[in-house]
Amino acid sequence: MNPLLISGFGTSIKVEKRKLIITNKLKDETLEFYPHKIDYDNIILDNHSGFITFDSMRWLMKHNIPLTILNWDGNILGITLPDSPVSGKLKIKQYQTYLSKNKRYDIAENLVFSKIDSSFNLIKNLSNYHLINLIKIKDSFEKEKRDFLNKKDREQTLVSLMTYEVRIAQVYFDALGTIFAEIAPEFNFQARKVKENARNYNASDEINALLNYGYSILESEIRKILNSYGLDPEIGYLHSVLPSRKPLVYDFQELFRWIIDLSVIQLLESTKLKKLDFIITENYHIRLKDSVASLLINKIKNNFRIKVPYKGKNYFYENILSDNVSKLSLFISEKNNKIEFNVPNLSFKRNDYLSLKEKIVKMTPEEKKD
């Protein structure tokens, strides 16, 4: 994952003498890329005025680089994608798998279980540095799992699975809320909507604005990967098929949302953001300024470029995302008779361990001098 954010007023994207030229007159910035010598794999367009030529769109498509256009609120307005592999048989198999109650449930359950495992691992790691009650959270996770498994014995339905996922998500975001209150109390994070199909486009606080923006960057990456495999993003297995939705994209988002959550926490810890770093619309919704958006994208990019053990080797998370899409493709095409999503947990170490913080707090003034 290596997106290029283009933002601001007066931006132009054009082609001159084979080169892609991106200019922002207001910032007096110009980027030039020769054919086949561009390192970016996605262009994120988040500006307020400007133009893009047909030649530049053709140039990007020839280089297999999507153009993602964000709306005023940081959510995706549209994406131009390169040609996807023409595989009618794969799409037919995808639709048949959706119509198969058992296969659809197997896929959905694997998505939920993998998401929950990653969510708890993140909380467990963060508990080393923040005052959150890990024992209470673990008990809540285990209780919800027991309740779900007991119900599953009687009734295996997507509704019960989604209810389980929603209840876990509530516990998870309550824990994150404790961290947000510690590191950025001025942003007054209260909650994250977790109801099925709820949309969080209109953020009323800065934390949710950061999360929304990060999830949009993740959505863009997933749509690009699904397109490269020739899968239909409108046919998902966990999320419902509804007009103007991309449920398969949202399915895969569940596996990697925790990376976005971690990126937001890291940004808040490393950069003292202020309310002036955000824009308030006339409807009192919050959106990111260009500088904050760039910082967040860099955090996300760096986290997706972390190498972790996977299948006996070390892989970037961006490669692992693609491989999990491949697993689904092989399962629905009946080349594999089993589906199991796998996202390796991330273990990170910092110098500010909570135990050290607590020890410092308990020290006497004389001990602190020493």
C-alpha positions as CSV (number, residue, x, y, z in Angstrom):
1,M,0.0,0.0,0.0
2,N,1.5,3.3,-1.1
3,P,-1.2,5.9,-1.9
4,L,-0.5,9.4,-2.9
5,L,-2.8,12.0,-1.4
6,I,-3.6,15.0,-3.6
7,S,-5.5,17.7,-1.7
8,G,-6.1,21.5,-1.7
9,F,-7.4,24.1,-4.0
10,G,-6.3,24.6,-7.6
11,T,-5.0,21.1,-8.3
12,S,-4.5,19.9,-11.8
13,I,-3.6,16.4,-13.1
14,K,-2.5,16.2,-16.7
15,V,0.0,14.6,-19.1
16,E,2.7,16.4,-21.0
17,K,5.3,14.7,-23.1
18,R,4.5,11.3,-21.7
19,K,4.9,12.5,-18.1
20,L,2.1,12.6,-15.5
21,I,2.2,16.1,-14.0
22,I,0.3,16.9,-10.8
23,T,0.3,20.6,-9.8
24,N,-1.0,22.5,-6.9
25,K,-0.7,26.2,-7.7
26,L,-1.9,27.3,-4.3
27,K,0.9,25.4,-2.6
28,D,3.4,25.9,-5.4
29,E,4.0,22.2,-5.7
30,T,4.5,20.0,-8.8
31,L,5.1,16.3,-9.1
32,E,6.2,14.7,-12.3
33,F,6.2,11.0,-13.1
34,Y,7.7,9.3,-16.2
35,P,5.9,6.3,-17.6
36,H,6.5,3.1,-15.6
37,K,8.4,5.0,-13.0
38,I,5.8,5.8,-10.5
39,D,6.0,4.1,-7.1
40,Y,2.5,5.0,-5.9
41,D,-0.2,2.4,-6.3
42,N,-3.3,4.6,-5.6
43,I,-4.1,8.3,-6.2
44,I,-6.3,9.7,-3.4
45,L,-8.0,12.8,-4.6
46,D,-9.3,15.0,-1.7
47,N,-9.4,18.5,-3.1
48,H,-11.9,21.2,-3.4
49,S,-11.3,22.5,-6.9
50,G,-9.2,21.8,-9.9
51,F,-9.2,19.5,-13.0
52,I,-8.0,16.2,-14.4
53,T,-7.6,15.5,-18.1
54,F,-8.8,12.4,-20.0
55,D,-5.1,11.8,-20.9
56,S,-4.1,11.6,-17.3
57,M,-7.0,9.2,-16.4
58,R,-5.9,7.0,-19.3
59,W,-2.2,7.3,-18.1
60,L,-3.3,6.0,-14.6
61,M,-5.4,3.2,-16.0
62,K,-2.5,2.1,-18.3
63,H,-0.3,1.9,-15.1
64,N,-3.0,0.0,-13.1
65,I,-3.3,2.9,-10.7
66,P,-6.8,3.5,-9.3
67,L,-8.0,7.1,-8.8
68,T,-10.0,7.4,-5.6
69,I,-12.1,10.5,-5.2
70,L,-13.2,11.4,-1.6
71,N,-16.3,13.3,-0.7
72,W,-16.2,16.4,1.5
73,D,-16.6,14.1,4.6
74,G,-13.6,11.9,3.7
75,N,-15.7,9.0,2.5
76,I,-15.3,7.5,-0.9
77,L,-17.3,9.2,-3.7
78,G,-16.0,7.0,-6.5
79,I,-13.1,5.0,-7.8
80,T,-11.8,4.5,-11.3
81,L,-10.3,1.0,-11.5
82,P,-8.1,-0.7,-14.1
83,D,-9.6,-3.6,-16.1
84,S,-10.3,-6.6,-14.0
85,P,-9.8,-10.2,-15.1
86,V,-12.7,-11.3,-17.2
87,S,-13.9,-14.4,-15.3
88,G,-17.6,-15.1,-15.8
89,K,-17.3,-18.5,-14.2
90,L,-15.8,-17.0,-11.1
91,K,-18.6,-14.5,-10.7
92,I,-21.2,-17.3,-11.3
93,K,-19.6,-19.3,-8.5
94,Q,-19.5,-16.2,-6.3
95,Y,-23.3,-15.8,-6.8
96,Q,-23.9,-19.5,-6.2
97,T,-21.9,-19.4,-3.0
98,Y,-23.9,-16.5,-1.8
99,L,-27.1,-18.4,-2.4
100,S,-25.8,-21.4,-0.5
101,K,-26.9,-21.0,3.1
102,N,-24.1,-23.2,4.5
103,K,-21.2,-21.8,2.4
104,R,-22.3,-18.2,3.0
105,Y,-22.4,-18.9,6.8
106,D,-19.0,-20.6,6.8
107,I,-17.4,-17.5,5.1
108,A,-19.2,-15.1,7.4
109,E,-18.3,-17.0,10.6
110,N,-14.6,-17.1,9.6
111,L,-14.6,-13.4,8.9
112,V,-16.2,-12.6,12.3
113,F,-13.9,-15.0,14.3
114,S,-10.8,-13.6,12.6
115,K,-11.9,-10.0,13.3
116,I,-12.6,-10.7,16.9
117,D,-9.2,-12.4,17.4
118,S,-7.4,-9.4,15.9
119,S,-9.5,-7.0,18.0
120,F,-8.7,-8.7,21.2
121,N,-5.0,-9.0,20.3
122,L,-4.9,-5.2,19.7
123,I,-6.5,-4.5,23.1
124,K,-4.2,-6.9,24.8
125,N,-1.1,-5.1,23.3
126,L,-2.5,-1.7,24.1
127,S,-3.2,-2.7,27.7
128,N,0.6,-2.6,28.3
129,Y,0.6,1.1,27.8
130,H,-2.9,2.3,28.7
131,L,-5.2,2.0,31.7
132,I,-7.7,-0.5,30.4
133,N,-9.1,-3.4,32.4
134,L,-7.9,-6.3,30.3
135,I,-9.3,-9.0,32.6
136,K,-12.8,-7.5,32.4
137,I,-12.6,-7.1,28.6
138,K,-11.4,-10.7,28.3
139,D,-14.2,-12.0,30.4
140,S,-16.7,-10.0,28.2
141,F,-15.2,-11.5,25.1
142,E,-15.4,-15.0,26.5
143,K,-18.9,-14.6,27.8
144,E,-20.2,-13.3,24.4
145,K,-18.5,-16.3,22.7
146,R,-20.1,-18.8,25.1
147,D,-23.5,-17.2,24.6
148,F,-23.1,-17.3,20.8
149,L,-21.9,-20.9,20.7
150,N,-24.8,-22.0,22.9
151,K,-27.2,-20.3,20.6
152,K,-25.4,-21.7,17.5
153,D,-26.1,-25.2,18.7
154,R,-29.8,-24.4,18.4
155,E,-29.8,-22.0,15.5
156,Q,-27.0,-21.3,13.0
157,T,-28.1,-18.0,11.4
158,L,-26.4,-14.9,10.1
159,V,-28.5,-12.8,12.4
160,S,-27.1,-14.5,15.6
161,L,-23.6,-14.2,14.1
162,M,-24.0,-10.5,13.5
163,T,-25.5,-10.0,16.9
164,Y,-22.4,-11.7,18.4
165,E,-20.1,-9.5,16.3
166,V,-22.0,-6.3,17.3
167,R,-21.9,-7.1,21.0
168,I,-18.1,-7.7,20.8
169,A,-17.6,-4.5,18.8
170,Q,-19.3,-2.6,21.6
171,V,-16.9,-4.0,24.2
172,Y,-14.0,-3.3,21.8
173,F,-14.9,0.3,21.2
174,D,-15.6,0.9,24.9
175,A,-12.0,-0.1,25.5
176,L,-10.7,2.1,22.7
177,G,-12.9,4.9,24.1
178,T,-10.9,4.7,27.4
179,I,-7.7,5.1,25.5
180,F,-9.1,8.0,23.4
181,A,-10.2,9.7,26.6
182,E,-6.7,9.3,28.0
183,I,-4.7,10.5,25.0
184,A,-7.1,13.0,23.4
185,P,-9.8,14.0,26.0
186,E,-10.4,17.3,24.2
187,F,-12.0,15.5,21.3
188,N,-14.8,14.0,23.5
189,F,-15.1,10.6,21.8
190,Q,-18.3,9.0,23.1
191,A,-19.1,6.0,21.0
192,R,-18.8,4.4,17.6
193,K,-22.0,3.1,16.0
194,V,-21.9,-0.6,15.8
195,K,-25.4,-1.5,14.6
196,E,-25.5,-3.6,11.4
197,N,-25.5,-1.4,8.3
198,A,-25.1,1.7,10.3
199,R,-23.3,4.5,8.4
200,N,-20.8,6.7,10.2
201,Y,-20.3,9.2,7.4
202,N,-21.2,12.4,9.4
203,A,-18.7,12.4,12.2
204,S,-19.6,14.6,15.1
205,D,-16.2,14.4,16.8
206,E,-12.6,14.4,15.7
207,I,-11.9,10.7,16.6
208,N,-14.7,9.4,14.5
209,A,-13.6,11.7,11.7
210,L,-10.1,10.1,11.8
211,L,-11.6,6.6,11.9
212,N,-14.0,7.4,9.0
213,Y,-11.1,8.7,6.9
214,G,-8.9,5.7,7.7
215,Y,-11.7,3.2,6.9
216,S,-12.1,5.0,3.5
217,I,-8.4,4.5,2.7
218,L,-8.8,0.8,3.6
219,E,-11.9,0.5,1.5
220,S,-10.1,1.9,-1.5
221,E,-7.3,-0.6,-1.1
222,I,-9.7,-3.5,-0.8
223,R,-11.7,-2.5,-3.8
224,K,-8.5,-2.4,-5.8
225,I,-7.5,-5.9,-4.7
226,L,-11.0,-7.3,-5.3
227,N,-11.0,-5.8,-8.8
228,S,-7.6,-7.5,-9.5
229,Y,-9.1,-10.9,-8.8
230,G,-12.3,-10.3,-10.8
231,L,-14.7,-10.6,-7.8
232,D,-17.9,-8.7,-7.6
233,P,-17.8,-6.2,-4.7
234,E,-21.6,-6.0,-4.6
235,I,-21.9,-9.7,-3.5
236,G,-20.7,-10.2,0.1
237,Y,-21.3,-12.9,2.7
238,L,-21.3,-11.2,6.1
239,H,-22.8,-7.9,5.1
240,S,-26.2,-7.7,3.4
241,V,-26.6,-7.1,-0.3
242,L,-28.2,-3.7,-0.6
243,P,-28.4,-0.9,-3.2
244,S,-25.4,1.4,-3.5
245,R,-23.4,-0.8,-1.1
246,K,-20.2,-2.9,-1.6
247,P,-20.7,-5.7,1.0
248,L,-17.7,-7.8,-0.1
249,V,-15.5,-4.7,0.5
250,Y,-17.0,-4.3,4.0
251,D,-16.5,-8.0,4.6
252,F,-12.7,-7.7,4.1
253,Q,-12.6,-4.4,6.0
254,E,-13.6,-6.4,9.1
255,L,-10.3,-8.3,9.0
256,F,-8.1,-5.2,8.9
257,R,-10.1,-2.4,10.7
258,W,-7.9,-2.9,13.7
259,I,-4.9,-1.5,11.7
260,I,-6.8,1.7,11.1
261,D,-7.7,1.9,14.8
262,L,-4.1,1.4,15.8
263,S,-3.0,4.0,13.2
264,V,-5.4,6.6,14.7
265,I,-4.1,5.9,18.2
266,Q,-0.5,6.2,17.0
267,L,-1.2,9.5,15.3
268,L,-2.9,10.9,18.4
269,E,0.1,9.8,20.6
270,S,2.8,11.1,18.2
271,T,1.2,14.3,17.1
272,K,-0.6,16.7,19.5
273,L,-3.6,17.4,17.3
274,K,-5.8,20.3,18.1
275,K,-9.4,21.2,17.2
276,L,-7.9,23.7,14.8
277,D,-6.5,20.8,12.8
278,F,-10.1,19.9,11.8
279,I,-12.8,21.6,9.8
280,I,-16.4,22.0,11.2
281,T,-19.1,22.1,8.5
282,E,-22.2,24.2,8.7
283,N,-24.0,21.1,9.9
284,Y,-21.5,20.7,12.7
285,H,-19.8,17.6,11.2
286,I,-16.1,17.2,11.4
287,R,-13.6,16.6,8.6
288,L,-9.8,16.4,8.4
289,K,-7.6,19.2,7.2
290,D,-5.1,18.2,4.5
291,S,-2.1,18.0,6.9
292,V,-3.9,15.6,9.2
293,A,-5.1,13.4,6.4
294,S,-1.5,13.1,5.1
295,L,-0.2,12.2,8.6
296,L,-2.9,9.5,9.0
297,I,-2.3,8.0,5.5
298,N,1.4,7.7,6.3
299,K,0.6,5.9,9.6
300,I,-1.7,3.5,7.8
301,K,0.8,2.9,5.0
302,N,3.6,2.2,7.4
303,N,1.5,-0.3,9.4
304,F,0.5,-2.2,6.3
305,R,4.1,-2.3,5.4
306,I,5.0,-4.2,8.6
307,K,6.3,-7.7,8.0
308,V,4.9,-10.5,10.1
309,P,5.3,-14.3,10.0
310,Y,2.8,-15.9,7.6
311,K,2.9,-19.3,5.9
312,G,6.4,-19.9,7.1
313,K,7.8,-16.6,5.8
314,N,7.6,-12.9,6.6
315,Y,5.0,-10.9,4.6
316,F,3.7,-7.4,4.6
317,Y,0.1,-7.0,5.8
318,E,-0.8,-5.6,2.4
319,N,0.3,-8.9,0.9
320,I,-1.7,-10.8,3.6
321,L,-4.8,-8.9,2.6
322,S,-4.4,-9.9,-1.0
323,D,-3.8,-13.6,0.0
324,N,-7.0,-13.7,2.1
325,V,-8.9,-12.4,-1.0
326,S,-7.2,-15.2,-2.9
327,K,-8.4,-17.7,-0.3
328,L,-12.0,-16.6,-0.9
329,S,-11.6,-16.8,-4.6
330,L,-10.2,-20.4,-4.4
331,F,-13.0,-21.4,-2.0
332,I,-15.9,-20.1,-4.1
333,S,-14.4,-21.5,-7.3
334,E,-14.3,-24.9,-5.4
335,K,-10.5,-25.3,-5.8
336,N,-10.3,-25.4,-2.0
337,N,-13.1,-27.1,0.0
338,K,-12.3,-25.2,3.2
339,I,-12.2,-21.5,4.0
340,E,-10.1,-20.0,6.8
341,F,-9.1,-16.4,6.9
342,N,-5.8,-15.7,8.7
343,V,-4.4,-12.4,9.7
344,P,-1.3,-12.7,12.0
345,N,-1.5,-10.8,15.2
346,L,0.9,-7.8,15.6
347,S,3.1,-7.6,18.6
348,F,4.6,-4.2,19.2
349,K,6.9,-2.9,21.9
350,R,7.4,0.6,23.2
351,N,9.4,2.1,26.0
352,D,6.5,3.5,27.9
353,Y,5.2,0.4,29.6
354,L,2.2,1.0,31.9
355,S,4.1,-0.8,34.7
356,L,6.9,1.7,34.4
357,K,4.4,4.6,34.3
358,E,2.8,3.3,37.5
359,K,6.2,2.9,39.2
360,I,7.1,6.5,38.4
361,V,3.7,7.8,39.7
362,K,4.3,6.0,43.0
363,M,7.8,7.4,43.4
364,T,8.5,9.9,46.1
365,P,9.9,13.3,45.1
366,E,13.3,12.3,46.4
367,E,13.3,9.1,44.3
368,K,12.3,11.0,41.2
369,K,15.3,13.3,41.7
370,D,17.6,10.3,41.7
